[in-house]
Amino acid sequence: MSSSGEDFSQFGISVEEKDKLVAEVIRYVLFKSEQSSSCPVKREELTQLITGKNYRQRNLPAFVINEAKSKLSSIFGFEMRELQRSRSSAPQNPRSSQQVAADAKSYILRSQLPADAYKAFVEDENRSHVTALTFVVTSIVRLAGGKINEENLWHHLRRLGLSETDESHPVHGNLKLALEAIVQQRYLHKERVNGPEGNATFYELAERSLDGPINDGMKEHIAKIVNKDITSVDAD
């Protein structure tokens, strides 16, 4: 029975065809998330995966994706969480607003395990430095009001011993590439702006940083650090 409660027979496909499409979406999301270091998977990619099988029914991709979400949760213990970019395409883009919105949607996988179980059995300690750098960078941007220019961002990172000229940091390797990875994972949005004083690059919080659970968790961690620093000053 369909987890969405919708009769898939309206699409004119068999149970076997439906199950095969759902399995392909699940496999694609799992492998793409692993191979791209947890970068979001675009909805457009999943839609093309489904319609590329010569299925042209308008609502079929949404149905199959919902089925995949249900199975990823019940079988694999993952929440296939939808992210939505808040910014629109450039004005010169002639596409409709509906198409832009569809293209902007993407998905990430979040473990549904309790935090203690995830830390004990799933969390990869070898990647803890990646998580730490992401937290540091996004915290700087958050404390700057959600948006910061590139020069100021690197100014703060240099104070922590992280320089944009360092291509072989003992922990993070090429730091410019490490920052770019955070952009690709959609924790940050990078934008080049032409102004009266020339070109400037800005970083601002992207949809992954602004997503409910991640956003709340980051605020909580930042508050703990700030309160700890205040307590230390008061104690002195």
N, C-alpha and C positions, 0 to 999 in steps of 0.2 A: 504493500500500500504506500502511496506517496506520502512523504512526511509533510508536504505542504497542503495536503488535503485536496489537491487539484487533480482532476481526471486528465491524465496525459494523453488519453485516446484522442482528444481534440486535435492533437498534432499529427495524427495519422501515422504513428510509429509504434512498433511493437515494444513489449516489455524489455526484450533483449537489446533492442536499439537504444532505448532510454537508459538502461543500466550501463551500456557501453559508453555512452556520452558522459554520464555522470562519473564513471571510473576514469575517463580520460581527463576530465577537468580536475579531479582530485589528484591524479598523478602529476599533471602539469603544475598545479599549485605547490605541491610538496617539493618537487624537484627544482622548480624555478626559485622558490624561497630559499632552498639550501644552496643552490649554485650561485645566486646573486647576493649572498650575505644578508638575507632577509629584506631585500628591497621589495616594495609593494608590487603586486602583480596587477597590471591594468585590466579593467573589465573588458576593454576593447580586445585584448589578447584572447580572453576566454570566449568572447562572442565570436571571434574569427575562428577559433578552434571548433566551435559547434557548427556555425553556418558553413564552414569550409567542407563539411561532410555532405554538402548538397541539401542541407535542410534550410529552408527559407522562411519557416513560420516565424512571424514577428515576435511572439512571446516565448518561443522555445528556449532561447538563451537564459532568460530570467528564471524559467522553471528549472532548467538543468542546474544552474548555479545554486539555486535554493536547495535542491536535492543534495548537491555536493556539500553545501554548508552543513546540512543535517547529518550526513554520514561522517564528515570530518569531526564533528562533535561527538557523535555516539560511538564511533569506532576508534578514532585516533586521539580523541581528547583535545582537539584543537578548536578554537573559535576562529572562524574565517570572518574577520572583522572588516567592515567596509569603511574606507576613508573617502572623504570628499574634499577636493581642493576648493578653497573659498574664492580664488581669483578666477576671472574669466579670461578668455583668449584676447589677443590684441584686437583693437577695433577694426583693423583692415581685414580680419578673417571673415569671410562671407558665410560661414557655416551658421546654422540656427543655434539658438541658445540651448535647445534640447540636446542637440548633438554634442555641443561643447560640454554640457553637464555629464553626458554619458561617458565621454572620453576622459573626463576628470576623475571618474570613480576608479578606485583601486582597492586591493585587499591585502591584509596582512594576516599571518597566523599567530594566534596567542594561545599559549598553553592554558588549559583549564584546571591543571593540577593545583592543589594548595601550595602556597609559597614555600613552605618547609619541605614538601615532597619534591617540588621542582628543583630547589637548591641542592637537595641531597642526591637526586638521581638523574637529573637532566642537565642542569647548568654546567656549561663548559668553562672551567677555570682558566683555560688557555686563551679565552676570549674576553676575560674580565677587563683587560686594559682597553678594549674597544668600547665596552659599556661605560667605563670610567671617563674616557675622552669625550664620548657623546654627551654624557651628563655634564661635564665641565663646560663644553662649548655651548650647549643649549642653555645652561644656567646663566652664562655670561650674557647671552642674547636676551634671555628672559628678564634679567635684572636691568638690562639697558632699555627695557620697555617693549621688548618683542621684536626690535629691529636695530641693527647696528651696522655701521660701515666697516668695510674690510680692514682698513687701517687701524681702527679702534679695537676691533676683535683681536688682531694679531698683537696689538699693544698689550692687552690683558694676558694673552697666552704667553708672550715673551716673559712676563713677570713670573710665570709658572715654569719657565725653562723650556718653552715650546716655541721654536722659531720657524717662520715660513721658509727660511733658507736651509733648514736642516732636512736633507734627503736621506739620512741614515740614522735616525734616532734609534737608540738601543731598544726601545720598546715599541714605538709607533711607526718606525721606518720613515718614509717620505711623508712629512706632516701636511704638505699641500694636498697630497692624494688622500690622506686620512680624513682631511676636512671635506674633500670632494665626496668621499664615501658617505659621510653623514648627510650630505645634500641628496645623494642618490637614494638613500634610504628614507628620504622625505621627513627627516627631523628638522631640516632647514630648507628654506627656499633662497636661491641665489639669484640676484637681479642686478644687471648693469644699467646704470642710469646716466643719461647725458644731461649735464647741468651747465650753468654759466661758467663754472670753473673747470670744466672738462668732464671726463668720464669718471664715474665712481661705481664701486661694487658694494652692494648691501646684502646682508644676510638677515633673514627674519624667520621666526618660527613657522614651520610648515605643518601640514595636517596631522602628521604623526605625533609631533610634540603637543599639538592642541587637542588630540583625541582624549576623551574623558579619563580613562584609567591611567594613561601615561601622564597626562597633564596633572591629575590629582597627585599621583605618586611623586612627580618631580617637585611640585609645590611643597609637599610634606617633607621631602629630603632637604630642600633648600631652607625651609623654616627651622628644621632641626639644627642645621649648620649655623645659621644666623643666631639662633637662640643660644647655642653652645658658645659661640664667640662672645656674645653679650655677657653670658654668665662668667666666662673667663676674665673679661675686662673688669666686671664688678668684683670678682674675687681678688684681683690684684689691687 
